[in-house]
Amino acid sequence: DVAGKFEGPRITLEGVVEFVEAMVALPGADMAQVIEDLSFKAETAKRAKLEKVAEEVKQTKLVAAAFEEGVLEVNDTTFENMTSNVDAAVMYHSESCAQCALLQPLWTQLAQSTSAEGSDLRVLRLFATENRKNPGAQFAFAYPTCIFFHNGQPVSVQQGGVGSSGVEDVRQWMTRVAKLSEAEMDLEARALTKGLAAKQEMQRRAEQERLIKLKKAQEEEKRKTKLEERKTKRKGKRG
């Protein structure tokens, strides 16, 4: 069994000698405890490594399955790498979303057609409920939400609709945005950011008004309670 481990940025003979002497000088009980602790750490490290390998295998299987249909599943960790320096269309979806299921065949078709045409456009999918730390999450208010990215930044957003008409809307949106020039994409991206800022400001004001109304209602309730208490006291004195 290993009772200790010598570590340091620079190993010297004197240092090794001091380390060995310290190990030899340990009482039996302490030596056994050191061995037990190191064994536990080794098992913990081994278990962590196995869990990491298992997760990598799982992700590999997911990617392989996605490749079969042409749509890659991304998450917060892989998002930047998969969307930087390219054009990418990402469908934000959830497992319980029926509309997402309706849109999936089109998404698969788009992925396969872009691949067959030799296009650089990446058609991706992301579980929105589990991944909220990416540039498009703030635009995904409902599902499915389709977002077109240029060099990792959101350019245009399309909310998926129900039925064939909604799917066709997504198809037309994708075709239009993919044909935009660099300058046009930049303009759309700025408009998108402005729109989000305006919406957030409206939400902030609405929340502020709600809190003001709530405070007034609470103050009114306190006032009524005090009036009732005074009436009760007066009745008690009269009695």
Residue pairs with C-beta under 8 A, 6 or more apart in sequence:
1 35
1 38
1 39
2 35
2 38
3 23
3 26
3 31
3 34
3 35
3 38
4 19
4 22
4 23
4 34
4 38
5 38
6 15
6 16
6 19
8 15
23 31
26 34
62 73
63 72
63 73
66 72
66 73
66 125
69 108
69 111
69 112
70 108
70 111
70 112
70 114
70 115
70 123
71 107
71 108
71 111
71 123
71 124
71 125
72 82
72 122
72 123
72 124
72 125
73 124
73 125
73 126
73 127
74 82
74 83
74 90
74 124
74 125
74 126
75 126
75 127
75 130
75 131
76 131
76 132
76 133
76 134
79 126
79 131
79 134
79 135
80 134
80 152
82 88
82 122
82 124
83 90
83 122
83 124
83 149
83 151
83 152
84 151
84 152
85 151
85 152
86 120
86 121
86 122
86 151
87 120
87 121
87 122
87 148
87 149
87 150
87 178
88 121
88 122
88 123
88 124
88 148
88 149
89 110
89 121
89 122
89 123
89 124
89 146
89 147
89 148
89 149
89 174
89 178
90 124
90 125
90 126
90 136
90 146
90 147
90 149
91 100
91 103
91 107
91 124
91 125
91 126
91 144
91 145
91 146
91 160
92 126
92 128
92 136
92 137
92 140
92 143
92 144
92 145
92 146
92 147
93 100
93 103
93 104
93 125
93 126
93 127
93 128
93 143
93 144
94 100
94 127
94 128
94 129
94 143
95 127
95 129
97 143
97 144
99 143
99 144
99 160
99 161
99 162
99 166
100 143
100 144
100 160
102 160
102 162
102 163
102 166
102 167
103 144
103 146
103 160
103 166
103 167
103 170
106 167
106 170
106 171
107 123
107 125
110 123
110 171
110 174
111 123
114 121
114 123
121 178
126 134
126 136
128 137
128 140
128 143
128 145
131 137
135 149
135 152
135 153
135 154
136 145
136 147
136 149
136 154
138 196
139 145
139 147
139 154
139 157
139 192
139 196
140 147
142 159
143 160
144 159
144 160
145 157
145 158
145 159
145 160
146 157
146 158
146 159
146 160
146 170
146 173
146 174
147 154
147 156
147 157
147 158
148 154
148 155
148 156
148 157
148 158
148 173
148 174
148 177
148 178
149 155
150 185
150 189
153 189
154 189
154 192
155 177
155 180
155 185
155 188
155 189
155 192
156 173
156 177
156 188
156 189
156 192
157 192
158 169
158 170
158 173
158 174
160 166
160 167
160 169
160 170
161 167
161 169
161 170
177 185
177 188
180 188
